């Protein structure tokens, strides 16, 4: 299932991680493992924030996806199922068949 992984890194933890080099290394390692469809980095509510679109094939992968960010940055994380345009078309077609 395609998921939007939102990772918000508090300023103090982000500053520490930049200074000690762990921000870059954890992000690079995580992106290499996750192989995201897309990854965007921005500022949200005063926190460094990443929006990463990943395919989660098995729900048991969630701890291995999230824990590096919890441990490395004390990040706040949310995961939200998302669709692309083709998924939406297929879902609407199924919905119309049921009505």
C-alpha positions in Angstrom: 0.0 0.0 0.0 1.3 3.4 -0.9 1.8 5.5 2.2 2.7 9.1 3.0 5.3 9.1 5.7 5.5 12.5 7.4 8.6 12.9 9.6 8.8 16.0 11.7 12.1 16.6 13.5 12.1 19.1 16.4 14.6 21.9 16.0 16.9 21.0 18.9 17.2 17.4 17.8 17.6 18.4 14.2 20.4 20.9 15.2 22.2 18.2 17.2 21.8 15.7 14.3 23.2 18.1 11.8 26.2 18.9 14.0 27.1 15.3 14.6 26.4 14.2 11.0 23.6 11.8 11.9 20.8 13.6 10.1 22.4 13.1 6.7 23.5 9.5 7.4 20.2 8.4 8.8 18.2 10.0 6.0 20.5 8.5 3.3 20.4 5.1 4.8 16.6 5.2 5.2 16.0 6.5 1.7 18.2 3.7 0.3 16.3 1.1 2.2 12.8 2.5 1.6 13.3 3.2 -2.1 10.6 5.9 -2.0 8.5 6.9 -5.0 9.2 10.5 -4.0 10.7 12.4 -1.0 10.3 16.0 -0.2 11.9 18.1 2.5 10.5 21.3 3.9 9.6 23.2 7.1 6.3 22.6 8.8 5.1 24.3 12.0 8.7 25.2 12.8 10.1 21.6 12.4 12.3 20.2 9.7 9.9 17.9 7.9 10.1 15.1 5.3 7.2 13.9 3.2 8.2 10.5 1.9 6.0 8.3 -0.3 6.7 4.6 0.2 5.1 1.3 -0.7 4.5 -0.7 2.5 3.9 -4.2 1.4 3.6 -5.7 4.9 2.3 -4.0 8.0 5.1 -5.6 10.0 7.5 -3.3 8.2 6.3 -0.2 10.1 8.6 -0.5 13.1 11.7 -0.8 10.8 10.5 2.2 8.8 9.8 4.4 11.8 12.3 3.5 14.5 15.4 5.0 12.9 13.6 8.4 12.9 12.3 8.0 16.5 15.7 7.0 17.8 17.8 9.3 15.7 15.7 12.5 16.0 12.9 12.0 18.5 10.7 12.7 15.4 7.0 12.9 15.3 5.8 10.5 12.6 2.5 9.9 10.8 1.7 7.4 8.1 -1.3 8.0 5.8 -2.5 5.8 3.0 -2.5 7.7 -0.3 -3.6 7.1 -3.9 -2.3 8.3 -7.2 -4.7 9.2 -10.0 -4.9 5.7 -11.4 -5.8 4.3 -7.9 -8.5 6.9 -7.5 -10.0 6.1 -11.0 -10.0 2.4 -10.1 -11.6 3.0 -6.7 -14.3 5.3 -8.2 -15.0 2.6 -10.8 -15.5 0.0 -8.1 -17.6 2.3 -6.1 -19.9 3.0 -9.0 -20.3 -0.7 -9.7 -21.6 -1.2 -6.2 -24.2 1.6 -6.4 
